[in-house]
Structures are given as C-alpha cells and as structure tokens.
Amino acid sequence: MTIVFVILIVLAALIAAGLVYTQARTRFVEREVPAQGSFIEIDGQRLHYVDKGSVEQGEGGAIVLIHGLAGNSHNFTYALTELLAQRHRVVVVDRPGSGYSAPRPGAFSLVAQADLVAALIERLGLDRPLVVGHSLGGAVALTLAVTHPASLRGVALLAALTRVIDTPPAAFKGLDIRSRGVRRFVASVVAVPMSVLAGAKSAEQVFAPEPIPADFGVRGGGLLVQRPVAVFTASTELTQTPDSLAPIVARYGEIGMPVAILYGRGDAILDPVLHGERLPEVIAHADVTLIDGGHMIPLTAPVEVAAWIERAVERSREVQAA
C-alpha cells in the first residue's frame, strides 16, 4: 500500500466524517431552533416570515425588519419584535437561504432581494411600511428605497452596510470564498465542524465590545448558521455584495424619503463614520444617531432601538405630510 493511497483513504474518511457530522448537526440545530413563523411563495421563491401585531395595531404604521449577513429572523424576535408589536404590525423576513427561507440561484443580489421584499409587502397588504435593515439588511433596505420607492414610507438603518468595502470584516474572512465549487464543498464538509469548534470567537467579534447573550444560540438564532445552506448563502452574499451594492450607492441621491441611521459607537464590524455619519452627504433626508454599543444592538439594546424606530416612524410621517 503506497503512501499516496493511504493519504487518499484518510482524506476520504475525513470528508465522509465531515458530511455525516454536518448532516447530524443540521438536524440537531433545526430541532433546537425550529421555524417560528409562516411560509409564502413569491415568484417561485419560498420565504419564511414572522408576522406580529394586528391590522389594528398596524394603524401605528407597519414595520418590516430585514436581518444581516449570516443572520435570521430570530435576531429580531429575540426582543425587538415584541416591543414594536405593541403598537405596530411587524413583519420579519428571512432573506433567501437564511433562516428558513429557501435558497434560490439568482436571489442573492440586492436587487433580487429588494424585489422579493416589495412583493411580500404587496402580498401581505402592508400600507407603505417603514423598512428597517440591520447590517447587510440595511443595504437591501436602501436598494428597496431606490428600486421600489412607492412600496415604503421610510428606511431605518441599524449598523447598516451602506458603502462598498473590498475587504470583509475579520469575523467574516473565513466566508470569503470566490469559487462556487469550493464554497459548496466547504459549506457541506468543513464549515459546520469548524463553526462548532471556533464559532464563539467569530461571534465575540460580531458582538464586541458587548458580551454575547447567553441564550443567543437558541433564542437569538445563532445556531442556525451551523447549517450548510446558511454558510453557502453567507459566503455567496459576502463575495457578491460589493458588485451588487456599487450601482445602488451611485443612486443614493434619488432617495427622497427619510432615512434614519443608528450605530453603536463601538461597532467592530462596520465603521460608524463611513457607513453612518457620512450618509447625509449623499441622502437628503438622512439623520444619524449614535449610541453606546456594538454591531448587534438589535439584540443588546432592544429598548433603545425600539424607541429609535418609533421616532423614525413619526419622522417618516412628518416628511410625507410636508
């Protein structure tokens, strides 16, 4: 038996072990953190969403919440959704390939995702909601404002990606895989075991300078990223978003609706100055607020964030009435 043959056998065994472990871990994660909302099919895309509050509560203004890279609807239902649903109808959507929304080739671009959100708003009968986007979800919200301005009354950006960045944040560098084939292999065999072993370090970077909530894995949906579909989606979005965002940034001057921006001063993922404080230079009705905290303020500062969103709703009404 040659050394090459032995190496091939070992590699095959490791790959098989990775596949088996990944499948088992996926089943475990989906038992621990099951789908919490409803499903709808739009143009062949199966979306999972959470709908809280009543139509009557929606008289306070409907709100749509869009999560960020490697996130899901649990990031908002952790605490923020219940606070907002006391006065509003609140819809939280899992973006394609994230949470429990199905992946679909071609659905990862910002324009494609904005098209889906606009269609969801119409199908659910929401009357020009305030659209709130966290991190990459903020880029989707801004794309919606550019491509479907009649679908919403305003945009609220939470620690949002608003500019093109060529170098990904350190916490996400492991997802920077350019080859689709390699990305699929890593997602199916390697990423889930590695995430279980070293995922806490990445989560610490995402939450810094604040601690990770002890119940983030289940209540906050953190475990859902430990599935091949979530890894593949996050990697695809990370590599494709710069090209997808550039033409949207070039059209920011077209946005006439109010845009509220909230950032934690200690955000270790996205620069609050570049992505937040400088946005009013290119968007006429943009307003920036800074609070203490990091990138995950929807989970770590839900009361402050909910109060800020309430003000964004009121401001969107004032601008619309003027």
Secondary structure by P-SEA (a helix, b strand, c coil): ccaaaaaaaaaaaaaaaaaaaaaaaaaaaaaaccccbbbbbcccbbbbbbbcccccccccbbbbbbbccccccccccccaaaaaacccbbbbbbccccccbbbbcccccaaaaaaaaaaaaaaacccccbbbbccaaaaaaaaaaacccccccbbbbccccccccccccccccccccccaaaaaaaaacccaaaaaacaaaaaaaaaccccccccccccccccccccaaaaaaaaaaaacccccaaaaaaaccccccbbbbbbcccccccccccccccccccccbbbbbbcccccccccccaaaaaaaaaaaaaaaaaaaac
